[in-house]
């Protein structure tokens, strides 16, 4: 610690605060333990004096009701015995039960640190059977001083963001090759670096079956919930791609199904397959050559089946993110508006992460201050719905993917997962730190 440098990336470590047990590198997330202060010296309890017995007679047992009595010593010994046994039991539990604070942030018992995998949005799931949407996601558990983090798949309660179950670890951060997961029906599936696919019960996280792949998985695509199919398609590194029936725990070689989308696209659609638009829920296409709107340059056309919105920027001039409602059949414009709601001078140029689900267009907007907002627009009318600041958005990197459902917006970024109410934009809570 004398150099003040991170042992993992060489970055400058922050100055420690009084009583802080470890430092976290702001650049790579490495946790560096500090030398703990010496434990306080606990004086030994004084042994009470044994009362004098009569000469040659048996020893007397005396119970006093006040002061430092033998009864107090007996209770103290019993307390120590039970406390020691309890500590051993707690040490045997690898994952401590988590609590949730007032805004739903997952709180962990130090020194365990929970990091959300920002490259993967969660899958909605029905875990505890209530009316609120639950979800399953990939987290990393970092134990300070232990080196690499553990890779886990966890199930979360949608109402409180409490962790309901945890499965794994499926390796650690030193080797995440082949690690992918998905949820379909009442099952979840996780693949690991040993080319094994673990099938889990989504209500408990319990492993119910395993299937072996011919090589490591490259990606997993789950059948949509509307299909009522408990199956996933796995793209395998050696191109021996398979369709896995999660209920029967069987697999067979299969081409890419239609619900996974095509891996072939024209040059007109190339912008839908790179960067922030590689994994949209909406169907993404290139902008039709006949599309013309004054003061606007369209980049992508998003459709959810009911509504179609062309997204892009103002042009010519400052590249303010802009959306245009469009009727692709009649080829006429329905509405046009800027995506940010508020002071446009404070918005950075360029279109951010955007998706369209259930008639709501949601876009990530970056301000010149470095803070990010989420902005939502009604896709049919163009009316603004809400705009909300993203918590911790000045920490680390911005979101590269998100998941939108009729009731929730899930935004993973840096080491966090922020959960928003899709109707109001209210921040339900944050998982990770």
N, C-alpha and C positions, 0 to 999 in steps of 0.2 A: 504493500500500500504506500510505500514511501514515494514511488514515482507518480502516483495519482493516475496511472494509466490502466485501462481495461486489459486483462490478460488474454481476452479472446480476440478483440479487434484493434486494440491499441488506442482507442478513443479516450478522451479526457473524462475521468470520473467526477461526479459532483462531490462537493464537500459534505461530509457526514454531519447530521444533526445529533444533538445530545441524546444518548440512549438508543440511537439507531443501530439495529443488529447487522444490517447489510446495506450495500450500495447497489443500485441498478444502473447499468450502462444505458444512456439514452440512445445510443447508436445501434447496438445489437441486442439489447435486452439481457446480457449476461449479468448474473447476480454475484457480487463479490462479498463474502462474509467478512465482517469486522471482528477483531479480537473481542470476545465478550468480557464484561467486567467480572472480577472475581465474585463468586456467590457470597451473599451475606452469611456471616458466621452465626449459626444458631446455637445458643448455649444449651448444654445438656440439662434436662430437667433434674433438679436436686432430688436425690433419693430420700424419702422420709425416714426419720430415725425409728428404728424398731423399738417399741416400748419394752421396758425392762420386764422380764418374766420373774416369777418367784424362783428362788434358788432351788434348783433341782426339779422345778415344775415344768410343764409343757409351755411352749411359746404361746403368747396371747395374740389373737387377731383383733385389731382395733379399727373400727370404721368411724372416721370423724366427719362431721357435717360441714365444717368450714375450714378455710385455709388450705395449705398444701398437704392434702391428705393422701393416704394410700389408695383410697377410692379414685381420686383424681389421677393417680399414676396408672392404675389399671385401665381407666378410660383412655388415657393418653396412649398407652401401649396398643389398645384395641384400635384407636384412630390411626396410628401409624401402620398397623398391619393392613387395615382395609384400604388406606390411601395408597400403600405400596402395591397391593394387588390390583386396585383400580387403575393405577398408572400403567401397570403391565398390560392390562386389557386394552387401554386406550392406545398404547404403542402398537398393539397387534392389529388395530384397525387402520388400514393404509389411507383411507379417505375419510376425513373428519366431516361430520354433517355440517352443511353450510347454512347460513342464515341470510335473510334479505333485509336491507334497510328500507327507509321510507320510500325511496323511489325505485326500488326493485333491483339495486345493484347487488351482484353476487359477492358476498363477503367471505373471505377465506381465513382460516386460522393460520397465522404466521408460524413457520416461515414458508408454507406452501404458497406458490403463486400460480394462478390460473391465467393462461393466455389463450385467447380465441385464435384459431387458424384463420387469418384474414383472407386466405385464398379460397375459402369455401363457405358459402352461405348455408344455413341450416335447412333441414327438410322438415316441413310440417308433419305432425304425427298425432295420433290419438293414444295417449299414454295412460292417463288416469281416468278417462271416461267422462269428465265434466264437459261443460259447454264451451270452454275456452280452448283455443288451439294450442297444443303443446308442440315441441320441436326436438329434433335430434341433431347434434353437431359435433365437430371435431375440435377438441381442446388439447392444450399442452400443459402439463403440470410440471412446474419447475421447482426443484428442491434446492435452495441455496447451498452451495458447496458440494453438490452431488454431480456437477458437470452437466451432462445432457438431460433434456427434459423428456418426460414420458408422453407418448402419443395415445390419447384416449378418445373413445366415442361415448358421449354422454347424452342422457335424456333429461329434458327440462320441463318443468311445469310452466305453462303459458301464462297463468294468472300471477304467480309470484316470482318466476324465474329461478325458483329453487331447483337444484339438481336432484332429480328423482332416482337416477341410477347411473352407474358408470361401468364401462366395459373396457377391458384391456389391462395393461398396455399392449398396443400392437407395434412394438418397437420403440425406438427413441429418436431424438432429433438428429442423431448421427447418420441415420439411414431411413429415409422415408420413401424410398423407391417402392413403387407398387401399392402405396397406401391410398386407398380411395374408399368411399362409402356412399350408400344410398338407402332410401326407405321406400318400400312398396307394400301397400296393404298393412298387415300386422307384423311385418318382418323388416329388419334392417340387415344390411350386408356390409362387411368390412373386408377388404383385401390387404394382405401384408407383403413384406419383402420376400417371403418364402413361397409366394404364389399360392397361398391358401386363402380361400374365401370363407369367412366366419359368418354364419347366419344367426341373428339374434332375435329374440322375442322383443318386440318394440315396447311392450308394457313393463318389462322388468329388466331388460338388458342381458338376460340369461342366454348363453350360447346354446342353440338347439341342434345345430348341425354344422358340418364342414364339407366343403367340396374343394378339390384340387384343380388348379388351373395348369395349363401347359407352360405358362411363363407368367411374369409379373403383369398386373393390370395397368393399362394406360389411362383408362377412363371407364366410368360406369354411367349408364343412362337408365333411369327407372321408368316403368310404365306409368302414365298419368293416373291420378286418383279416379278420374271419371271412367277409366276403363275397367275398374274393379279387378285388375289383374295384379297378382303378387309376383311380379317378375321383373328382372333387370337384364339389360344387355351389357356385356363387358367387352370392351376393346382390349385385346391382349397384345403384348409386345411382339410376339412371334406371329401375329396375324391369325391365330387360331381362335377367332372371336366366338363367344358363346352366349346363349340365352339361358338364364338360370331361373328355374321355377323355385321360388323361395319357400313355398308351402310344402312342396314335395322334396326339396333339397336335391334336385336333379339338374343336369345341364346338358346342352346339346349345341353343336356348332350351328351358327346362324348368321346370316348377313345383318347389316344394320336395319332395325325396324323403322317404320315411318315416324314413330313418335320420338325417335332420337334426332331427327333432322338429317339432312343430307350432308356428307362431308365433301361434296363437290358443288362448286358454285361458279357463276360467271364473273367476269370482271366488273359487271354492273353491281354485283352484290358484295364485292370484296370488302367494303367498309363494314359489313355486318359480321365479318369473321375475323376481325382483328381487334386487339386492345379491349376497350370497355364494352364492346358489343358482341363479344364472342359467345356469351351465354345469356342472352335475353330470354325472358319468358314469352314476350311477344314474338310474332313472326316478323322477321326483319328482311327487308328487300332494299335494293338500290332505288333511287328516285327515278321515276319514269322520265324519259327524255322530253315528253310533251308537257311536263309540269313546269309552270312558269308563275311566279308570284313576285310582284315588285318589292324591292327592298329586302329580299330574302334569298339565301342560298341553302337549298335543302341538301342534307347529307344522307339521311336514312329514312325509310318509310316503315313505321311500326304498326302492326295490326293485332288486335286481340280477338278478332272474329266479329265484334260488334262495331268497333270504331277503328279508324285509321288516322294516324297523325304522322306528318312529316316533320322531322326535327332537324335543326341546323342553326344558322346564325344570321344575324342582320347583315345585309350586304347591298351596297358598299357601306363603308364606315366601320365603327367599332363592332367587333364580333360578339355582340350580345346574344346569348342563347335564346332561340326563338322556336316556337312551335306553330304548325299550321294544321287545322283540321281539314280532312280531305275525303271526298267521295271518289274512290278509284273507279267505280262503274260509270258514274255520270261525268267524271273528270272535272269537278268544280270544287272550289275552295269553300269551306263551311265557316271557318273563323281563323283569325291570326292574332297572336299575342306573344309578348316576351315571356320567357319561362320564369325569371326572377320576379319576385313581388316586392317592390320597394325602390330604394335608391339604386338606379342602374349604374351610376358613376362609381359605386363601390364594388361592382362585380367585375371579376377578371374576364378577359376575352376567352371565347371558346366554349364549345358544348361539352358538358360533363356527362358522367354516368347517367343514363336515362333508360327507363323501361315503361311498358304499358301493360297493365293487368286489370281486368274487371272494370274497364271504363275509366281508370285513373292513370294519368301520366305522372310519373314521379321522376324527378331529376335532381342530381347533386350539383349544387352551385357553389363555386369558390369565390370568396370575397378577397379584395386586395389586402385585407388584414391577415389573411391566412386561415380564417375561420370558414368552415363549410356549412351550408344550409341544405336541407331537403325541401323541395318545392313541389306541390301537387296541383294538378289541373284536371278539371272534368274534361274527358276526351271528346265527349259529344257536343258540349256547348262552348268549351274554351274558358269556362268560368274558373277563377282561381279558388282553390279549396283551402289550402293552408301552406305555411312556410315555417320551418322549425330549425333552430340551430342544432347541429350535430354535436353531442357531448364529446369532449376530449379531441375535437377535430384539429387542434393545433399540435397535438402530440403525434409524432411519427408520420406515417403515410396516409393518403386518402383511400377511400374504398375503391376496389377494382371490380366488385361484383355486389349484387344485392338480390334479395328474394322478396317479391311482393305477393301477398295473398289478399283475398277480400277483406280480411280483418287486420293484417299485420304487414309492416315493412321491416325487414331484417337487413341491417347494414353492417357488415364486418369490415373493420379497418384497424390497421396496426395490430394491437393485441386485444382489441375490444370487439364485442358484438353489441350494437345498439338496437333496441327494439322499439318501434313506433306504432301507435294506433293508426291504421290506414285511413280511418274516417276523419280524424281530427288532427293528426300529426303529433299528438301528445307523446312525450317520451315515457314509455312504460318502464324502461330500466336498461341497465348495462351489465353485461357479463365480461369478466376479464379485467386485467390491470396492467 
